[in-house]
Amino acid sequence: MDYKYVTKSFRDRTVIKIGEVEVGKKFVFIAGPCSIESYKQLHDTVEHLVDIGVDIIRGGAYKPRTSPYTFQGLGEEGLKILKKVSDKFGVPTVSEAMDTRHINKVAKYVDIIQIGARNMYNYPLLKEAGKLDKPILLKRGLSATLREWLYAAEYIMKEGNTDVILCERGIRTFTQHTRFTLDIAVVPSVKEISHLPIIIDPSHPAGRRNIVKPLAKAAACVGADGIMVEVHIDPDNALSDSKQSLTIELYRELVNEVKKCL
């Protein structure tokens, strides 16, 4: 493999500092709604998450959706809401940039820029992310091999930005009992090769809230550097990913049980 930046030959370990949070050093809890729907929705959700002890807030302003007729996000207005809530509670944020037209706009408002699974192969977007002075959270593509995923990270790092967080979010297989298949073995596999921190998103492979918690516990047990979970103040009425979004109380239970695995 002709990797130059993602392997341990470049660096033994990467720790990414965002405010007081150090990704790659301490297990991090990232949580929040799939989509930012309103100031009240995000504010009320984050208020509870801060009380539980969240490290980073997630919230989508630009949403890649399978159907063009479903909620696509609030765009820049959503980013402004995210920034306002972040400033109030003093918690760093992560949100997705979908294409090169929006990435600099997203960078103005958030602390970590997410490259979603559907854009892992978007090489112009990866190159633009590499030019920014912001950490990048790179999700694994729906059918991407580990080699392809690491090369996507290499595209970013080659441009100068070495603050990359890998995020396993499940891959597409023949299974029908879950939305995707969580490749739990990819965590130790990444750690054999790479210095980059790797977190797990248990919400997307689960597809339903009742199995998010065991997948999150598995992430902690296998050595992941954190989890990113979808939590909503009123998940049954969420405009996106309602079935897999946790209630506040379910998230509180998840955090307590995950901490026992660390």
C-alpha positions as CSV (number, residue, x, y, z in Angstrom):
1,M,0.0,0.0,0.0
2,D,1.4,3.4,-0.9
3,Y,0.0,5.3,2.1
4,K,2.1,8.2,3.2
5,Y,0.1,9.9,5.9
6,V,-2.5,7.5,7.5
7,T,-0.1,4.8,8.8
8,K,2.0,4.6,11.9
9,S,5.1,5.2,9.9
10,F,4.0,8.8,9.6
11,R,2.9,9.2,13.3
12,D,2.4,6.8,16.2
13,R,-0.8,8.4,17.4
14,T,-3.0,11.3,16.6
15,V,-4.9,13.2,19.4
16,I,-7.2,16.0,18.1
17,K,-7.9,18.7,20.6
18,I,-11.2,20.6,20.1
19,G,-11.6,23.0,23.0
20,E,-11.3,20.9,26.1
21,V,-12.1,17.7,24.2
22,E,-9.2,15.4,23.1
23,V,-10.3,12.9,20.5
24,G,-8.0,9.9,20.5
25,K,-6.9,10.3,24.1
26,K,-10.2,9.8,26.0
27,F,-13.4,8.1,24.9
28,V,-15.7,10.8,23.6
29,F,-19.5,11.0,23.5
30,I,-20.9,12.8,20.5
31,A,-24.7,13.1,20.4
32,G,-27.5,15.2,19.0
33,P,-30.4,15.1,16.5
34,C,-29.9,13.9,12.9
35,S,-31.3,17.1,11.6
36,I,-31.5,20.6,13.1
37,E,-35.3,21.4,12.8
38,S,-35.6,24.6,15.0
39,Y,-33.8,26.5,17.7
40,K,-36.1,25.1,20.4
41,Q,-35.7,21.5,19.2
42,L,-31.9,21.7,19.3
43,H,-31.7,23.9,22.4
44,D,-33.9,21.6,24.5
45,T,-32.1,18.4,23.3
46,V,-28.6,19.9,24.0
47,E,-29.7,21.1,27.4
48,H,-30.4,17.5,28.5
49,L,-27.3,16.2,26.7
50,V,-25.0,18.6,28.6
51,D,-26.6,17.5,31.8
52,I,-25.8,13.9,31.0
53,G,-22.2,14.8,30.0
54,V,-21.9,15.0,26.2
55,D,-18.5,16.0,24.8
56,I,-19.5,17.2,21.3
57,I,-22.9,18.1,19.7
58,R,-23.9,16.7,16.3
59,G,-26.6,18.2,14.1
60,G,-27.3,18.2,10.4
61,A,-27.9,21.4,8.5
62,Y,-27.4,20.0,5.0
63,K,-28.9,16.5,4.8
64,P,-28.3,13.9,2.0
65,R,-31.5,12.0,1.8
66,T,-32.4,9.0,-0.4
67,S,-35.7,10.6,-1.5
68,P,-35.6,14.1,-2.9
69,Y,-39.0,14.8,-1.3
70,T,-37.9,14.3,2.3
71,F,-36.6,17.0,4.6
72,Q,-33.2,18.3,3.3
73,G,-32.2,20.4,6.3
74,L,-32.3,24.1,7.1
75,G,-29.0,24.9,5.4
76,E,-27.2,28.0,6.7
77,E,-30.0,28.8,9.1
78,G,-29.4,25.4,10.7
79,L,-25.7,26.2,11.0
80,K,-26.6,29.5,12.7
81,I,-28.8,27.7,15.2
82,L,-26.1,25.2,15.9
83,K,-23.5,27.9,16.5
84,K,-25.9,29.8,18.8
85,V,-26.6,26.7,20.9
86,S,-23.0,25.8,21.0
87,D,-22.0,29.2,22.3
88,K,-24.7,29.1,25.0
89,F,-23.7,25.7,26.4
90,G,-20.0,25.8,25.6
91,V,-19.9,22.5,23.7
92,P,-18.0,22.0,20.4
93,T,-20.0,20.8,17.3
94,V,-19.9,18.6,14.2
95,S,-22.0,19.0,11.1
96,E,-21.8,17.7,7.6
97,A,-20.6,19.4,4.4
98,M,-22.2,17.8,1.3
99,D,-20.2,19.5,-1.5
100,T,-17.5,22.0,-2.3
101,R,-20.0,24.9,-2.5
102,H,-20.9,24.6,1.1
103,I,-17.7,23.4,2.9
104,N,-16.3,26.8,3.7
105,K,-19.7,28.0,4.9
106,V,-20.0,25.0,7.2
107,A,-16.4,25.7,8.4
108,K,-17.5,29.2,9.6
109,Y,-20.0,27.8,12.1
110,V,-18.8,24.4,13.3
111,D,-15.7,22.9,15.1
112,I,-15.6,19.6,13.1
113,I,-16.6,19.1,9.5
114,Q,-18.2,15.8,8.7
115,I,-17.8,14.1,5.3
116,G,-20.7,11.7,5.1
117,A,-20.8,8.1,3.9
118,R,-22.2,9.1,0.5
119,N,-19.4,11.5,-0.1
120,M,-16.4,9.3,0.9
121,Y,-15.6,9.0,-2.8
122,N,-16.1,12.7,-3.5
123,Y,-12.5,13.5,-4.2
124,P,-12.9,17.2,-4.9
125,L,-14.7,17.5,-1.5
126,L,-12.0,15.5,0.2
127,K,-9.3,17.8,-1.3
128,E,-11.1,20.9,-0.1
129,A,-11.5,19.5,3.4
130,G,-7.8,18.9,3.4
131,K,-7.1,22.6,2.8
132,L,-9.1,23.7,5.9
133,D,-7.8,24.3,9.4
134,K,-10.6,22.2,11.0
135,P,-10.8,18.6,12.1
136,I,-12.5,16.3,9.6
137,L,-14.8,13.5,10.6
138,L,-14.7,11.0,7.7
139,K,-17.5,8.4,7.6
140,R,-16.9,5.1,5.9
141,G,-18.8,4.6,2.6
142,L,-21.7,2.3,2.4
143,S,-19.7,-0.4,0.6
144,A,-16.2,0.8,1.1
145,T,-13.3,-1.5,1.9
146,L,-10.9,-0.5,4.7
147,R,-8.3,0.2,2.0
148,E,-10.6,2.6,0.1
149,W,-11.6,4.3,3.4
150,L,-8.0,4.9,4.3
151,Y,-7.2,6.3,0.9
152,A,-10.1,8.7,1.3
153,A,-8.4,9.9,4.5
154,E,-5.1,10.1,2.6
155,Y,-6.7,12.5,0.1
156,I,-7.5,14.8,3.0
157,M,-4.2,14.6,4.7
158,K,-2.2,14.9,1.5
159,E,-3.6,18.5,1.2
160,G,-2.1,19.4,4.6
161,N,-4.9,18.7,7.1
162,T,-3.8,15.7,9.3
163,D,-6.6,16.1,11.9
164,V,-8.9,13.3,10.6
165,I,-11.3,11.2,12.7
166,L,-12.5,8.0,11.1
167,C,-16.1,7.0,11.7
168,E,-17.5,3.5,11.1
169,R,-21.3,3.7,10.4
170,G,-22.1,0.3,9.1
171,I,-21.8,-1.2,5.6
172,R,-24.4,-2.6,3.2
173,T,-24.7,-6.4,3.3
174,F,-27.4,-9.0,2.7
175,T,-28.9,-8.6,6.2
176,Q,-32.4,-7.4,6.7
177,H,-32.7,-7.3,10.4
178,T,-30.7,-4.1,10.7
179,R,-30.4,-1.0,8.5
180,F,-26.7,-1.7,7.8
181,T,-24.1,-4.1,9.2
182,L,-21.8,-2.7,11.8
183,D,-18.3,-3.8,11.0
184,I,-17.0,-4.0,14.6
185,A,-13.8,-5.7,13.5
186,V,-12.7,-2.7,11.5
187,V,-11.8,-0.9,14.8
188,P,-8.9,-3.1,15.7
189,S,-8.0,-3.5,12.0
190,V,-7.7,0.3,11.7
191,K,-5.6,0.5,14.9
192,E,-3.2,-2.1,13.6
193,I,-2.4,0.2,10.6
194,S,-3.2,3.8,11.4
195,H,-2.6,6.4,14.0
196,L,-5.9,8.1,13.3
197,P,-8.7,8.0,16.0
198,I,-11.7,5.9,15.1
199,I,-15.2,6.3,16.4
200,I,-18.4,4.4,15.8
201,D,-21.9,5.6,14.9
202,P,-24.2,2.9,16.2
203,S,-27.4,4.6,15.2
204,H,-27.2,4.1,11.4
205,P,-26.4,0.4,11.4
206,A,-29.1,-0.2,14.0
207,G,-31.9,1.5,12.2
208,R,-34.0,1.1,15.3
209,R,-33.5,2.6,18.7
210,N,-33.8,-0.6,20.7
211,I,-30.4,-2.0,19.5
212,V,-28.4,1.2,19.5
213,K,-27.2,0.7,23.1
214,P,-25.7,-2.8,22.7
215,L,-23.9,-1.6,19.5
216,A,-22.5,1.4,21.5
217,K,-21.3,-0.9,24.2
218,A,-19.6,-3.1,21.6
219,A,-17.8,0.0,20.3
220,A,-16.4,0.7,23.8
221,C,-15.4,-2.9,24.4
222,V,-13.5,-3.2,21.1
223,G,-11.4,-0.1,21.6
224,A,-13.1,2.6,19.6
225,D,-12.2,6.2,20.6
226,G,-15.8,7.3,20.9
227,I,-19.4,7.0,19.7
228,M,-21.7,9.3,17.8
229,V,-25.4,8.8,18.6
230,E,-28.6,10.3,17.3
231,V,-30.7,11.8,20.1
232,H,-33.9,13.8,19.8
233,I,-36.1,15.6,22.3
234,D,-39.2,14.0,20.6
235,P,-37.8,11.2,18.3
236,D,-41.2,9.9,17.2
237,N,-41.8,13.2,15.5
238,A,-38.3,13.8,14.2
239,L,-38.1,14.9,10.6
240,S,-35.3,12.4,9.8
241,D,-34.1,9.1,11.2
242,S,-36.9,9.0,13.8
243,K,-36.8,5.2,14.3
244,Q,-33.2,5.1,15.3
245,S,-33.1,8.3,17.3
246,L,-32.9,7.8,21.1
247,T,-35.0,9.6,23.7
248,I,-33.2,11.5,26.4
249,E,-33.7,8.8,28.9
250,L,-32.5,6.0,26.6
251,Y,-29.4,8.0,25.9
252,R,-28.8,8.5,29.6
253,E,-29.0,4.7,30.1
254,L,-26.6,4.2,27.1
255,V,-24.0,6.5,28.5
256,N,-24.1,4.9,31.9
257,E,-23.8,1.4,30.5
258,V,-21.0,2.4,28.0
259,K,-18.9,3.9,30.8
260,K,-19.0,0.5,32.5
261,C,-17.3,-1.0,29.4
262,L,-14.4,1.4,29.4
